[in-house]
Each structure stands twice: as structure tokens, then as C-alpha cells.
Amino acid sequence: MKFQKAFTLLIIFFTLTLFSQSDNIYRAEKDKVHDLIHTKLKVDFNFKEKELNGEEWLTIKPHFYETDKLTLDAKAMLIHKVTMNKQTLAYNYDDFKLIIDLPRAYKRTEEFTIYIKYTARPEKVKQKGSAAITSAKGLYFINPTGLDKNKPTQVWTQGETEASSCWFPTIDSPNQKTSQELYITVPNKYVTLSNGKLEKQINNTNGTRTDFWNFKKKHAPYLFFMGIGEYEIIKDSYKNIPVDYYVEKKYAPYAKEIFGKTPEILGFFSKITGIEYPWNKYAQIVGRDYVSGAMENTTAVIHGEKAYQMPGQLIDENIQENTIAHEAFHHWFGDLVTAESWSNLTVNESFANYSEYLWREYKYGKEDADAHLLKATEGYKNGQNFDKHLVRFNYHDKEDMFDAVSYNKGGAILHMLRNYLGNEAFYAGMNNYLTTHKYSTGEAHQLRLAFEEVSGKDLNWFFNQWYFNSGHPKLEVSYDFNKLRKTVTVNIIQNQENEFKFPFVIDVFEGSKRTRHNVFVNGKDASFTFPYIKQPNLIQVNANGVLLCDINENKILSDYIHQLKYAVNYVHKKEALIEVAKNQDDKKAFNAIANAMGDDYYKIRILALENINLVNKNSKKRAIEKIKQLAMSDSKTLVQAAAIETLGKLIDPELKAVFEKGLESKSYAVLGKSLVGMYYIDKELAITKSKTLPNAVKKIIATPLTRIYLEENDDDELVFIAGNVMSGMYLSQNRKIQSLYKKAYNKIAKSNNTAAIKNLADDIVSKGIQYKQYNFDKVGVNLLRQVVDKQKKANLSNKISNIEIAKVAMAKLLE
């Protein structure tokens, strides 16, 4: 499972602070009373009622103890019949558990098959979702009656954590494994996707077709998947294994641009794990209104519609690539070997999280991977996560495990473990764990044993402090120079409650010469002394950026200038650039930022462009000329866009040629920034260009267009702006963008534009329903009440109809 970006919504952040704290309930691995062996399903659909008609043949056996009862998870279903060998069986059902009386007591050596006829009713499911997975009803009908002409009809499932039992009875636990057969009957116009191989398709006489999907190997029930819709199937392959991309027709020409690195990703992961991709196909499908970022259903990954990108976006950056890698690696960690309990979720998710680093390091280099790791660790640190254990047996709800500890911190911990063991031992340890537990389950202790067996090292200390404890080192660092002896002593004090021990890297810089020292901190107070020849210009601690920690040290501007120029790790370059940028009245500091615009790594160039101070521009012509060069010809379009945005702040007519060139760019990032830059020197040209853009492009660059239209007081564009207000106010993490859309909301709310108010109200209702469990429906009601109040106070010809629109929308949210 990959988090959706909505995880960082402000409303979700507040929810997490209230509900993600641990409680005192011990959450054990689920007892195995029975073992699933095989699941056979036949399903068809009542689209109007959003229901599934199902038949199930469930083959099962007692795990160890003899038993004459079988308990299955089955949520909000109608149970029509339960039989064994045509004998009707008695059962009790409470909308959550189906308890079946078996004909006799069965021993652990005896398999038996139960037949169940049922109706799944996902709309009546009562269990809630989480910040990571925003709903938990298992089966989702998207625009089932086709009333919304702007949205296709689709059906898809989401099993994690325990929602597969919303569409078929099962033992819905990650410590179960079963093979499966699935017969899906749908109208002929739809294609289907499920786990395993499409064995055959049968055309029925009533305009429907039955597709038979067969999955012969075993996997956990939460990994069952079914997807249905009008999709184009784009064919690809890895070796002799089919790799397919299921996309809507509009995006078929770009499917390989979006997903086309998948075969290379599978090959890379096969190499580093030492285990060839273990399944018979790899398919990816995009689901509308999907409830998370993506999900690793075995051989049938589903992505949210954020995966859909146009060429003008892909030329800048494929924002789904990390997710594609993440879900692919789950086919080893998660699907092949599954965490035996949600307490051990990190055994799945930390590896998937870290696979993003491994892929980026392989494909784009270490600096790019380090930048990605920094963003992930900042995500962990910025949440209320310090007191959470990585492996947690006490938690409020299983959904709470899907957080930046299980994912981000877990990935950072694996990075430390890899650094400690070395690449060869780390990869061999992964192979040992996967080989030993393939098609079964595992936990953190077994992971430790696998790495210990390979490396010969004791890792209890590492797992005890990182997996079974909380927090990270908070270090106070100081330096003592002995000029007589020509030595420097680095003093390290740990200020957090728990004591950590860890390898630590310290670089001593004498001018451009860097000497690296590898030490091991084994207490709360440690000191290390190193010789030097020339007085050091900089001491860089955690120089390889590997240790997950907070560091407090006293550095002056000259230290940061030297660090920006010579540091080798992205985290230290970024830290130095931000600090140096605060002091650009100092000529050396300004020159350091200007020089950073030429850094080899594009994200440092962008950061320098975003932070350079061009006040008194006449004295900074050389830097401005460099920015123009970046705007016109940098190899990265995102750098071009950042340079154009920086130049736009100058409001200089002499830069018109730069913006004109940007308006013809294939890059949407460059186009958007160029429109804003041009607007302030040639409004007519910018407005004319914006009006000629296709609607699909306008939607993608909505923020710069909104800025222009608001400043222009262009009421004709309020309808367009209204459709983006809620995402801008609540989905963006950028305060300037939030402020921009707040201004847009206020303008629309008191306007006479009925179409814009209708668009705004529809967007509020949509977001209110989508994020209802985070009380966003209440946020939406409040926003709509403000619309009513603003309309009442205004002297508008459409006041009555506008108020009615807002009230109808409120009623929908209050249902």
C-alpha cells in the first residue's frame, strides 16, 4: 500500500493527532483455528443497488485442534445458503461474523469445502477507513448507473486491511494464505482484471460475459482483487511474463510513458533480492475515486487516478514512478512473504518504502535517492511520531499502523541496516528471509535472524532500539580544537530519553580536502579526537547522512558557505543553502547561492533559484544572466520553470523573450510559470494565451491561471476557478497556494455567478463525502453556511437561487 497525498491534508493531520495514539490493548496475531486452502468465487453485479451476488466454495481445514465450528468474517452481507456436500448447515450471523455448525468435528488432517450463497452490500458496511486508506467497504461501484457523463462506470475492490470480507466470506487475516479462482460475469462492454491468469472468457446469451481468473499460488485474503471497467489494455512484458497497463482510452497513448519502466523495475528487484519475480503476470490498473495511493494486490496493482498524466506533465516528472516501484517491491515483501500481523506491518511497508530509494539510486544516482530519503524522514519527523515503536503490539486500531513510522521511519532504518552490514550482506539477508518464508508469513524477529545468519553479526541491539523501541537520537555536538597538538575533538551528547548506539561518520575538511572518520557511538556521552594538518574549515557530522537523528550544533556563516560548496550529501547541501540564503546581504553568501544555481544536481539548482535574493537587481546582473540561461536551456524543465518564476518577480520587460519562449514549451510547469511572468509585463498576451489553452491543460495548471484570473478580476473564469478551490485550500501543502484559493473562495462566495457557486458547492460536497471520516463534511457545511451568509448580505440579482444551491448542497452533507 502506498499512501495517497491526502495523508498530509491539514484535516487528516488533526485527525491523526487525536486518534493515532497507542492504547493499552494488546493486539496479538490472530489465532489460527482454521487454515484457508482454496477460495473459489462466482460473482455478478447489481449496479443499481451497488451489490454483488456471490457464490463461494471455500476449502479449509482445522489448524491444529479438532473443531466442529467454523467462524468466517463476512461484513454486512445477506447469507442465503450454507451447505456442505449439498447438506444444509446451521449458522449464526451478526453482520460481522458467520459462525457455521459443521456436520461433525474435523481434525487438522481433514480438509472440507463449504458452499455459501450470499449478497455483498458494501454500502451497508460500518467499519471505517484511515488516513492512509480513506474507506473500508471493500467493494466500490463508481458511477454505477452512468448518470455522471464525466466519469466512467467502474467496479474495483480494496482489501487491505480487513475489507475483502466485505465482498466474500473468508478468514480476513494477514496470517492466512489461499489460492483462488474467480469467475466474474459482467456486461460485454467491460474488461476485467483479477489476480493470476485469465484462463478463459465465456460469452453468455444475455449480453454478458464470464471471465475466469485463476491464481494457483497462495496469498493473503487482503490481496484479492477485482477490477472492472471500459479500459484499454496496453501490452508490455518482463522476460516472458506479461506486463499490462489498464487505462482509460484517453490515456492509452501515454500508458507506456507512465508505467513503462515497470519491466526494468521488476528486473532490478529480481536482481537485488536474488529471487526472480515470483508470479505469472504483472498488471496495473487505474481506478477512479480510489481510496488510497495504490495497492499491491498480487499481480493486479491498482493506482489512484493521480497516476494519469499528460505528456506536458511527464516531461517534467513522472510523479507516479516511486509508487510504481513501491507496489512492485511489495510482490516480494508483502505478497510473497506477508507480515503475520498488523503489528508487524513495517516488515511489508518499510521494504516497499525503501525500495523507492533503491530504485532511484540505481536509476538516477545516489544524490537523487538521498533527496528522496530526506523527504521521507522529514515526513516522519513532522508528524507526532517520536513515541511510537516501529513494531507495535499496542495500538488503538489496526488502521493506525499505516503511518510515517511503519513506512518512512522503517525505510530509514533499513537504510541504516544496509549501511551497517554492507550491500552484499544486506541483499543476501533479504534473500534469506524471502526464501525461508516464501508463500508464508514473517515478522521482525525472523527478519533479524535472517540477517544474523547471513552476516554472522549479532543484531539484537539494532532491532531492540529501532524496531522494538521508539524515537531517534537527538544529538548535541560541539568541537574542541587543540592548535598546539593540531587535533579536533568532536563531543556528542544524546539528549533523548532512550540511549542509542550507532555507527557515525565524521568528515574533517581542510580546504577542499576531506578526511572521513568512521566511529561508533556507544553511550549518551561520547568524544572522538582526530588529527589535522591545516586548521579545518568545517567538521561535518553524520557526513554520509545515514543516521536518523536530530543534530544541534553551533555553526557560523563561513561554515555553511564551505558546507554548501564541498559537502557530498544532499541533506547537508540543502541545509547549508537554506542557512546561507538567510544572509545574502553578505556578498560571499550571495555568491554561494548564485554558484549553487550551477550545481550538478537539479534539485539544488531549483532550491538556489527559489531562495536567491535579487533585490537591487542592477548589482546582480551576472546572476540574472545565469538565471536567464537556466530558464532558456537547462536540461531539466523543472529548473527552467523555477528560473522563470524567479525572473518573473523582477517584472522586467526585457525578459519578455524568455517568457515568450516558455509559453511555447511542452512542459506544463514551464508554461504555467511563463504565463504568470508574462502577465506582469504583457497582460493582454498572457490572457489571450490562457484563453486558448485546452480545458485539460487549464486544469493541470489551475494555480497559475487562478492567480492571473483573480488579479484580472475576470469573472468569466470564476466557474473554472470554483472547480479547483477545495483542492487548493486543503490538498495543497503550500501556504501561498492555500491563501490564493481562500481568496478565490471568498470572491466566489459573494459573487453573482450562479454557475460558479454551483461548481463550488458540488466540489465541497464531493470532498465532504470523500473525507467524511475526518469530519470534512462538517467543514463543508460550515463553508456553505458562509456562502449563504455572504449572499444574504449582498445585493445580487441571483441571490435567491445562489442561496438555494448552497442549502441543497448542505442538505447532501447532512444526510
PALO-694325 format. One line per 8 residues: number of its first residue (from 1); their letters; for each residue x, y, z of C-alpha. Coordinates in steps of 0.5 Angstrom, whole numbers, plus 500, padded with zeros to 3 digits. Each point is the difference from the previous one (the first is absolute). Last residue first. Layout:
BEGIN
NUM) a) X Y Z; ...
This chain:
BEGIN
815) ellkamav) 444 527 510; 504 506 503; 505 500 494; 494 500 495; 496 505 504; 506 505 500; 500 499 492; 493 502 500
807) kaieinsi) 501 506 504; 505 502 496; 496 500 493; 494 503 504; 505 506 502; 502 501 493; 493 500 497; 498 505 505
799) knslnakk) 506 505 499; 500 500 492; 498 507 500; 505 502 505; 500 505 506; 505 496 504; 499 499 508; 496 494 498
791) qkdvvqrl) 505 497 495; 505 501 505; 496 496 506; 498 494 495; 508 499 498; 502 500 507; 495 495 501; 503 496 494
783) lnvgvkdf) 507 500 503; 497 498 507; 496 494 497; 507 498 496; 504 500 507; 495 496 503; 500 495 494; 508 501 501
775) nyqkyqig) 499 496 506; 506 495 499; 495 495 499; 497 504 495; 506 500 495; 496 498 494; 494 503 501; 502 507 502
767) ksviddal) 505 500 494; 494 499 495; 495 504 504; 505 506 500; 501 499 493; 493 500 498; 499 506 504; 506 504 496
759) nkiaatnn) 497 498 494; 493 502 501; 503 507 503; 504 501 494; 494 498 495; 496 505 505; 505 506 499; 497 506 504
751) skaiknya) 506 500 504; 501 499 508; 502 493 501; 504 501 493; 505 505 503; 500 497 507; 502 493 496; 505 503 496
743) kkylsqik) 504 504 506; 500 493 503; 503 497 494; 506 505 500; 501 499 507; 500 493 500; 505 501 494; 505 504 504
735) rnqslymg) 499 495 506; 503 495 495; 498 493 503; 494 499 495; 494 496 501; 496 505 504; 499 506 497; 503 499 493
727) smvngaif) 496 493 500; 494 504 502; 500 506 495; 501 496 494; 493 499 497; 499 507 502; 506 503 496; 497 498 493
719) vledddne) 493 503 502; 503 506 502; 503 501 493; 495 505 498; 501 504 506; 507 502 498; 502 505 505; 507 500 497
711) elyirtlp) 503 498 507; 496 495 501; 501 497 493; 507 500 500; 501 497 506; 495 494 498; 503 499 494; 507 499 504
703) taiikkva) 496 495 504; 496 496 495; 506 498 496; 497 493 499; 493 502 500; 502 505 494; 503 495 496; 494 495 500
695) npltkskt) 496 506 498; 504 501 494; 504 507 500; 498 506 496; 497 504 506; 507 500 503; 504 502 494; 495 506 500
687) ialekdiy) 501 502 507; 507 500 500; 501 504 493; 495 505 503; 503 500 507; 507 502 497; 505 501 505; 497 498 506
679) ymgvlskg) 496 494 497; 506 498 496; 503 497 507; 494 497 502; 499 497 493; 507 497 500; 499 497 507; 495 496 497
671) lvayskse) 503 498 493; 507 498 504; 496 495 504; 495 498 494; 507 498 497; 499 500 492; 502 507 500; 497 505 495
663) lgkefvak) 499 505 506; 507 499 503; 503 503 493; 495 506 501; 502 500 508; 507 501 498; 499 505 494; 496 504 505
655) lepdilkg) 506 501 505; 502 507 498; 493 502 502; 502 499 507; 495 498 506; 506 497 504; 496 495 504; 499 497 493
647) lteiaaaq) 507 498 500; 500 496 506; 494 496 497; 503 499 493; 506 497 504; 496 495 503; 496 498 494; 507 499 496
639) vltksdsm) 502 496 506; 494 496 500; 501 499 492; 507 497 502; 506 500 495; 500 508 501; 499 504 493; 496 506 501
631) alqkikei) 499 501 507; 506 498 502; 504 505 495; 495 505 503; 502 498 507; 507 501 498; 499 507 497; 497 502 507
623) arkksnkn) 506 497 504; 504 505 496; 496 506 500; 500 500 508; 501 507 501; 494 502 496; 496 495 503; 500 504 507
615) vlninela) 496 495 503; 501 493 496; 500 496 506; 501 492 498; 496 496 504; 496 496 495; 505 500 495; 505 497 505
607) lirikyyd) 495 495 501; 499 498 493; 507 500 499; 501 495 506; 494 496 497; 504 499 493; 506 497 503; 506 502 496
599) dgmanaia) 500 507 504; 500 506 495; 495 504 504; 504 498 506; 505 506 498; 495 505 501; 499 498 507; 507 500 501
591) nfakkddq) 501 507 497; 494 502 505; 504 498 506; 506 503 498; 497 506 499; 497 501 506; 493 503 500; 498 493 498
583) nkaveila) 500 497 507; 494 496 500; 501 496 494; 507 498 503; 495 496 505; 496 497 495; 506 498 495; 503 497 506
575) ekkhvynv) 495 495 502; 498 498 493; 508 499 499; 500 496 506; 494 495 498; 503 499 493; 506 497 503; 507 502 497
567) ayklqhiy) 501 506 504; 505 505 496; 497 506 498; 494 501 504; 504 497 506; 505 506 499; 495 505 500; 496 497 506
559) dsliknen) 507 500 504; 501 507 498; 493 502 502; 501 497 507; 499 494 503; 498 498 507; 497 493 500; 493 496 501
551) idcllvgn) 499 494 497; 494 496 499; 500 493 498; 499 494 495; 508 498 499; 501 499 492; 502 508 498; 507 498 498
543) anvqilnp) 503 505 504; 496 499 506; 505 505 503; 503 505 495; 506 504 503; 502 506 496; 506 505 498; 505 495 504
535) qkiypftf) 506 504 502; 505 496 496; 504 494 502; 494 496 503; 500 495 506; 493 497 502; 497 499 507; 494 497 502
527) sadkgnvf) 495 501 506; 494 496 502; 494 502 505; 494 496 500; 504 494 498; 502 495 495; 502 505 494; 504 496 495
519) vnhrtrks) 505 504 495; 501 500 493; 505 506 498; 500 503 493; 505 505 498; 498 506 495; 505 504 497; 497 506 496
511) gefvdivf) 502 505 506; 502 495 506; 493 497 501; 499 495 505; 495 495 499; 496 496 505; 496 493 499; 496 497 506
503) pfkfeneq) 499 493 501; 494 499 506; 499 499 507; 493 503 502; 498 502 508; 493 502 500; 498 506 504; 502 505 494
495) nqiinvtv) 506 505 502; 506 496 497; 507 503 501; 505 500 494; 507 504 501; 504 500 494; 507 501 502; 505 504 495
487) tkrlknfd) 507 499 500; 506 504 498; 504 499 506; 501 507 501; 494 502 497; 496 496 504; 493 501 498; 494 498 504
479) ysvelkph) 493 499 496; 493 499 502; 494 496 498; 493 499 504; 497 494 497; 493 498 500; 500 492 498; 493 497 498
471) gsnfywqn) 494 499 503; 496 493 502; 502 493 502; 499 493 497; 502 501 493; 506 505 501; 503 499 506; 499 493 501
463) ffwnldkg) 501 498 493; 507 503 500; 502 497 507; 497 494 498; 504 500 493; 506 495 502; 504 499 494; 502 494 496
455) sveefalr) 497 504 494; 496 494 496; 497 497 507; 499 507 503; 497 503 494; 495 494 500; 499 500 508; 498 508 500
447) lqhaegts) 495 498 494; 497 495 504; 499 504 507; 497 506 495; 494 495 498; 499 495 494; 495 497 496; 499 494 495
439) ykhttlyn) 501 500 492; 507 501 501; 503 499 508; 507 498 499; 501 502 493; 498 507 502; 504 501 506; 506 497 497
431) nmgayfae) 499 504 494; 500 507 504; 506 498 504; 504 498 494; 498 508 498; 502 502 506; 506 496 501; 503 502 493
423) nglynrlm) 498 508 501; 503 501 506; 498 498 507; 500 507 503; 498 504 494; 494 495 499; 498 500 507; 500 508 500
415) hliaggkn) 496 500 493; 495 494 503; 499 505 506; 498 506 495; 495 495 497; 497 499 506; 500 507 502; 496 502 494
407) ysvadfmd) 495 494 499; 499 497 507; 501 507 504; 497 504 494; 493 497 501; 496 494 499; 500 497 507; 495 504 502
399) ekdhynfr) 495 496 495; 501 494 505; 496 504 505; 502 503 507; 507 497 500; 504 495 505; 504 495 496; 504 505 497
391) vlhkdfnq) 506 498 495; 503 507 498; 499 503 507; 496 506 501; 503 506 505; 503 504 494; 494 500 496; 496 506 500
383) gnkygeta) 501 502 493; 506 505 497; 505 495 502; 498 494 496; 498 505 494; 507 503 500; 503 492 500; 496 499 493
375) kllhadad) 503 507 497; 507 498 502; 499 493 497; 498 503 494; 506 505 500; 505 495 501; 497 496 494; 501 506 496
367) ekgykyer) 507 500 503; 502 493 499; 498 499 493; 494 501 495; 499 492 498; 503 496 505; 500 505 506; 492 502 498
359) wlyesyna) 499 492 500; 503 499 507; 497 506 503; 493 498 498; 501 493 502; 501 503 507; 492 502 500; 499 493 498
351) fsenvtln) 505 497 505; 497 504 506; 493 498 498; 500 493 500; 504 499 506; 497 506 503; 493 497 500; 503 496 506
343) swseatvl) 494 502 505; 496 499 494; 501 492 501; 504 495 496; 503 505 495; 500 496 494; 505 497 496; 499 499 492
335) dgfwhhfa) 495 506 501; 502 504 505; 508 501 498; 501 496 494; 494 503 496; 500 506 504; 506 502 496; 496 502 494
327) ehaitneq) 495 504 504; 506 504 503; 503 501 493; 493 502 497; 499 505 505; 507 503 499; 498 501 493; 494 503 501
319) inedilqg) 502 507 500; 503 499 493; 504 507 499; 500 506 496; 500 497 493; 494 495 503; 496 506 502; 500 503 493
311) pmqyakeg) 499 493 497; 493 499 504; 500 496 507; 495 495 503; 503 497 506; 497 505 504; 494 496 498; 501 495 506
303) hivattne) 504 494 499; 498 493 500; 505 494 500; 498 493 497; 506 495 500; 498 499 508; 496 506 502; 506 506 502
295) magsvydr) 495 506 501; 501 507 498; 499 507 502; 494 499 504; 492 500 500; 500 499 492; 495 506 497; 501 497 493
287) gviqaykn) 504 494 500; 507 499 496; 502 493 498; 507 496 501; 501 493 497; 506 496 502; 500 492 498; 502 493 502
279) wpyeigti) 503 502 507; 506 499 503; 505 506 497; 506 496 500; 503 500 507; 507 502 501; 497 506 504; 505 505 497
271) ksffglie) 499 497 493; 492 499 500; 500 507 502; 503 503 494; 497 495 495; 493 502 503; 502 508 500; 502 499 493
263) ptkgfiek) 494 497 498; 496 505 503; 503 506 497; 495 501 495; 494 502 505; 499 507 499; 504 501 493; 497 493 498
255) aypaykke) 493 502 502; 500 506 496; 497 499 493; 494 496 505; 499 506 504; 493 502 497; 498 493 499; 500 499 507
247) vyydvpin) 506 495 503; 502 493 501; 507 499 500; 503 493 498; 506 496 502; 500 493 497; 506 496 503; 505 497 494
239) kysdkiie) 505 505 502; 497 506 503; 494 502 495; 496 505 498; 492 500 497; 496 506 501; 493 498 502; 495 506 498
231) yegigmff) 494 500 506; 493 500 500; 499 498 507; 501 494 505; 505 499 505; 501 494 505; 505 499 505; 502 495 506
223) lypahkkk) 506 503 504; 496 500 506; 499 493 500; 507 498 501; 504 496 494; 501 493 498; 502 498 493; 494 498 494
215) fnwfdtrt) 497 506 499; 495 499 494; 495 505 497; 494 498 496; 497 506 497; 492 499 499; 497 504 494; 493 504 500
207) gntnniqk) 496 501 494; 494 496 503; 503 493 496; 506 500 503; 507 501 497; 505 495 504; 507 503 501; 506 495 502
199) elkgnslt) 506 500 504; 502 507 502; 506 499 505; 501 502 507; 497 505 504; 494 504 497; 498 504 494; 494 501 496
191) vyknpvti) 498 504 493; 493 503 499; 496 500 494; 497 493 501; 496 502 506; 504 496 506; 500 493 503; 507 499 504
183) yleqstkq) 502 493 502; 506 500 505; 504 494 502; 505 501 506; 506 497 504; 500 502 507; 504 502 505; 498 503 507
175) npsditpf) 505 504 505; 497 506 497; 493 499 503; 493 500 497; 498 493 501; 496 500 494; 493 502 498; 500 504 493
167) wcssaete) 498 507 499; 501 504 506; 505 494 503; 505 503 495; 500 506 505; 505 498 505; 506 505 499; 500 500 494
159) gqtwvqtp) 495 497 495; 499 506 495; 495 498 495; 498 503 493; 494 501 496; 500 505 494; 495 505 497; 503 505 496
151) knkdlgtp) 500 508 503; 498 506 496; 493 498 498; 498 499 507; 494 496 500; 503 493 498; 496 496 504; 507 497 504
143) nifylgka) 503 507 500; 506 496 504; 498 494 504; 505 498 505; 501 494 504; 504 499 507; 496 505 504; 506 503 503
135) stiaasgk) 501 507 498; 505 505 501; 506 495 499; 506 504 503; 497 505 505; 495 494 502; 494 496 498; 494 499 504
127) qkvkepra) 496 494 501; 492 500 499; 499 496 494; 493 502 497; 502 503 493; 504 494 499; 494 495 500; 503 493 498
119) tykiyitf) 495 495 498; 501 493 502; 500 492 498; 505 497 504; 503 493 499; 505 497 505; 505 495 498; 504 495 505
111) eetrkyar) 507 498 501; 502 495 505; 507 500 503; 499 505 506; 494 496 502; 492 502 499; 495 499 505; 493 499 497
103) pldiilkf) 495 502 495; 503 507 501; 496 506 503; 502 507 497; 501 506 503; 500 506 495; 503 506 504; 499 507 498
95) ddynyalt) 492 501 498; 498 496 506; 500 493 497; 498 494 503; 500 493 496; 497 494 499; 503 495 494; 496 498 494
87) qknmtvkh) 502 493 497; 502 501 493; 507 497 501; 501 506 505; 495 506 500; 499 507 502; 494 504 497; 497 507 499
79) ilmakadl) 505 504 504; 499 507 499; 506 504 502; 502 506 504; 507 497 502; 502 493 499; 506 497 504; 500 493 501
71) tlkdteyf) 499 495 506; 500 493 499; 497 495 505; 501 493 502; 507 500 502; 507 496 501; 506 504 502; 505 501 495
63) hpkitlwe) 499 505 494; 493 497 498; 499 499 493; 497 505 494; 497 500 493; 495 505 499; 496 500 494; 496 506 499
55) egnlekek) 494 503 497; 499 507 499; 495 506 498; 504 507 501; 496 506 502; 500 507 498; 493 500 499; 499 503 493
47) fnfdvklk) 507 496 498; 497 493 502; 506 496 499; 503 493 498; 504 496 504; 503 492 500; 505 499 506; 505 494 501
39) thildhvk) 505 501 506; 505 495 502; 504 498 506; 498 504 506; 502 498 506; 496 499 506; 500 502 508; 506 504 498
31) dkearyin) 500 506 506; 501 507 497; 507 503 502; 499 504 506; 498 507 501; 501 501 508; 495 506 502; 504 505 504
23) dsqsfltl) 499 506 495; 504 503 495; 499 507 497; 497 500 493; 493 503 501; 501 508 502; 507 502 497; 498 496 494
15) tffiillt) 493 503 499; 504 507 500; 505 498 495; 494 497 496; 497 507 500; 506 503 498; 501 495 494; 506 496 500
7) fakqfkm) 497 494 499; 497 502 494; 506 499 496; 498 493 500; 504 495 504; 503 494 496; 497 493 502
